[in-house]
Amino acid sequence: MATLRTTPCGATVKVRKVEGEGAVRRRIMDMGITKGAEIYVRKVAPLGDPVEVTVRGYELSLRKADAEMILVD
């Protein structure tokens, strides 16, 4: 199963599921990353942290740990 962390730069993916629980999962979903949302991966820092994405028309930076919890197609 692919995660947002393993998605290459320049790719557009669709969110299949947001893993995790409690406040961390809620924070990710509050940022607009919900099932079915399309995410465009803009940049990945040299060491992989953070990942810059565009979701629902705005730009967002995610930590590696958060990107690992987002399963994508």
C-alpha positions in Angstrom: 0.0 0.0 0.0 1.4 3.4 -1.0 1.7 6.3 1.4 2.0 10.0 0.8 5.6 9.7 2.0 6.6 7.4 -0.8 4.8 9.4 -3.5 7.3 10.9 -5.9 7.6 14.7 -6.5 5.2 16.0 -9.2 2.6 13.2 -8.7 -1.1 13.7 -8.0 -2.7 11.0 -5.8 -6.1 10.4 -4.2 -6.4 9.8 -0.5 -7.6 6.3 0.3 -7.5 6.3 4.1 -6.0 8.4 7.0 -4.5 6.1 9.6 -3.7 7.0 13.2 -5.9 7.9 16.0 -7.0 10.6 18.3 -5.6 14.2 18.0 -3.1 13.4 15.3 -5.7 11.9 12.9 -8.1 14.8 13.7 -5.4 17.4 12.9 -4.6 15.8 9.6 -8.3 15.7 8.7 -8.8 19.3 9.8 -6.2 20.3 7.2 -8.5 19.0 4.5 -6.8 15.6 4.0 -9.8 13.3 3.9 -10.8 10.2 2.0 -11.2 11.1 -1.7 -9.2 14.3 -1.6 -6.6 14.8 -4.4 -3.1 15.8 -3.3 -0.4 17.1 -5.6 3.2 16.5 -4.2 5.1 19.8 -4.9 8.4 19.2 -3.3 10.2 16.8 -1.0 13.1 18.1 1.1 16.5 16.5 0.5 16.2 14.4 3.7 12.5 13.7 3.1 11.2 16.0 5.8 9.0 18.0 5.2 6.9 17.1 2.2 5.2 20.1 0.5 1.8 19.4 -1.1 -1.2 21.2 -2.6 -4.6 20.0 -1.3 -8.0 21.6 -1.9 -6.4 24.7 -3.4 -3.9 25.5 -0.7 -0.3 24.6 0.0 0.7 22.6 3.1 3.9 21.1 4.6 3.7 17.8 6.3 6.2 15.9 8.5 7.4 12.5 7.4 5.6 10.8 10.3 2.3 12.5 9.2 2.7 11.7 5.5 3.3 8.0 6.5 -0.2 7.8 7.9 -1.9 8.9 4.7 -2.6 6.0 2.4 -3.0 6.9 -1.3 -3.9 5.5 -4.7 
